[in-house]
């Protein structure tokens, strides 16, 4: 996989132009007045993957997307999207890109299907081909029963679904989705992510912003933003490990645990300092690697005649990981 660059503090070289990269950014910043909305972002992102930008409202996610789509001109820094500076996108390049903004921008006095027909016509999609694409998209966003309703007559959640369908109608190779699951019920949200994964598996590249921290697990790479800066950039598993200092193992014993057991476990070389006694005789231990630590921990308890009822790797919710990252970064006040 193409190397991912986290944001450095100093100025860096020009963005990388490579056929393997969908996006390359160096020192990208945007100011409104005297305030930085985005400050000094630098990263590379490969094609055919899902990049999730996660953070609280106002942290700079939307501003970043608008710079990458050419809507905003950066105050500082450079970007290459599909190898091209967004400020120099041609009409052909724009046709390779799909962008779904946060706000509903389609025509309120056209019906759902009329909006999709109009969007398809903008990209020169012929009527026969268009019919199948629209039918499939209406089924995907579950709007087929409402296709003759005016856009202004459907709910906000339905408008989000209509916007998503319009964004995907020309089958773009790079898709920017700004809060695509906002206001969508959990069942349909999962369906959306399944479709996003299908798009990625077919070679499409997606950059998706979200405030739903748990959606990070669906992404290949996750960027955590706070106050306009990239706090951390890694795979979901990499973020968990970096936030928690390792992997976590839960050990439940048949007898109550004493604090001296926790102290002794801390002395094992592969155990981090995070050792916690939980209710129901469970010891939660942070280790370097759970798969190699578990057999050694079993032997350790066996040697001391402490009966173990269960021992498993604990996967913390991504909300906990996010909170840990934000707190350690000093951006907790932005939540």
ABEGO torsion letter per residue (X at the ends): XBBBBBBBABBBBBBBBBAABABBBBGBBBBBEABBABBGBBBBBBBGBBBBBBEBBGAGAAAAAAAAAGABBBABEBBBBGGBBAAABBAAAAAABBBBBABBABBAABBAAAAAAAAAAAAGBBAAAAAAAAAAAAAAAGAAAAAABBAAABBAAAAAAAAAAAAAAAGBABBBBBGAABGBBAAAAAAAAAAAAAAAAAGBBBBBBBABAAAAAABABBBBBBGGBBABBBBAAAAAAAAAGEBBBBBBBABBBBAAAAAAAAABAABBABBBBBBGGBBBBBBABAAAAAAAAAAAAAAAGBBBABBBBBBBBAAAAAAAAAAAAGAAAAX
